[in-house]
Every structure is written in structure tokens, then in C-alpha cells.
Amino acid sequence: NEHIQGADFFDKAKYPTISFKSSNMEFKGGQPVGLTGDLTIKGVTRPVTLASTHFKCMLHPMLRAQACGANATAKLKRSDFNMGKNAPFVSDEVTLTLAIEAVKQPPAQ
């Protein structure tokens, strides 16, 4: 864990956050199937399309609020984000897998 967070890979000390800003969502049959946007890792921003592999909205059983959950994946190259150490001996292509939960908040008073 320490090594992957070090300067050779994520360089967490210098780049403590990874961000994704969506620009478009694709729907099929009323369900989201893709989310396009800009992914920033180590100060490098690249366009990425996340494929939605699961999406469901329902009343959250513990919070008693409307919630949506989704799983999404994208393939990317480590070297595109300045993390290509040891490529091609260690695969440059990786699969990013996200589990997402969004809970509706009550309006501010």
C-alpha cells in the first residue's frame, strides 16, 4: 500500500486527490449505460468513459432516504497519468472499478 501511494505511482503526498468531472450521461431504456467526463490523476487530465454495469434507485434501508447505487468500469493506461513505472513488464492497461452510492439530502432550511 505504501509503495503504490509513493512517487513511483500515485504520489499521494503531492497529489492527494483524484477527481472525475462528468460532461455527458448516456441512457438506454431509461437506465444509464455510460458516463463521459474528465479524469484527473497526478495533475494529468484525460477524457474517460465509464461503462455503467449496474444502476438502481430505492429507499435506503438504514437512512430512510432516496438513494441510488451504481457500479462503473473503465479501462485506462497507467502511463497516460504518469504512472507507467515498470511498463510493459507490468501491464500498462488497468481496469478502474467504481462502486457509487448517492443519497438524496433534505433541502436546507
Buried (B, 14 or more C-beta within 10 A) or exposed (E): EEEEEEEEBBBBEEBEEEEBEEEEEEEEEEEBBBBBBEBBBBEEBEEBBBBBEEBEEEEBEEEEEEBBBBBBEBEBBBEBBBBBBEEEEEEBEBEBEBEBEEEEEEEEE
